[in-house]
Amino acid sequence: MGKMIVMAGLVGLLAACAGPVEPQLSFDAGYRVGCRAGEMHAGRPIPEPLLDEMKYQSNAAYADGCDTAVDACYAQARRVQPNWGGNGS
């Protein structure tokens, strides 16, 4: 009986520790995709990012990361305006 209580407590503790990890990982994944999209729209010659449409529709953290990054990375790319090549500037 005592072992079951300890095991139940450990499982609960592990679940509590693992809880916030998934939303953060999803946000980070969405941010990477959104950032590439923002840079691309600012003129950086990179391959089009692969947005996971199903995840975007079903995972709020992924969508939030993507949406946040598009604007932030677009603005940053426009401010910095590095020479990405291709046009001689």
C-alpha positions, 0 to 999 in steps of 0.5 A, a space after each residue: 500500500 505504501 509503495 503504491 502511494 509513493 509511486 502515485 506521487 512520483 507519477 503525479 510529480 513527473 506529470 507536473 514537471 512534463 506539463 509545460 514542456 509540450 506547449 513550449 516545444 510547440 511554440 518554439 517549432 512554430 516560431 522557427 517556421 514563422 521566422 523563416 516566413 518573415 525573413 522570406 517575405 522581407 526578401 531573404 532568398 530562402 526556401 519557403 518554410 514548411 508550415 504544418 497546417 494541421 498543427 497550426 489549426 489544432 495547436 494554439 502554442 504552435 500557431 502563437 509561435 508562428 504568428 509571433 515570429 512572422 512579424 518579429 523576424 520580418 521587422 528584424 530582417 528589414 532593419 538589418 537588410 544584409 546582403 543576401 546575394 543575388 542582386 549585387 547589393 
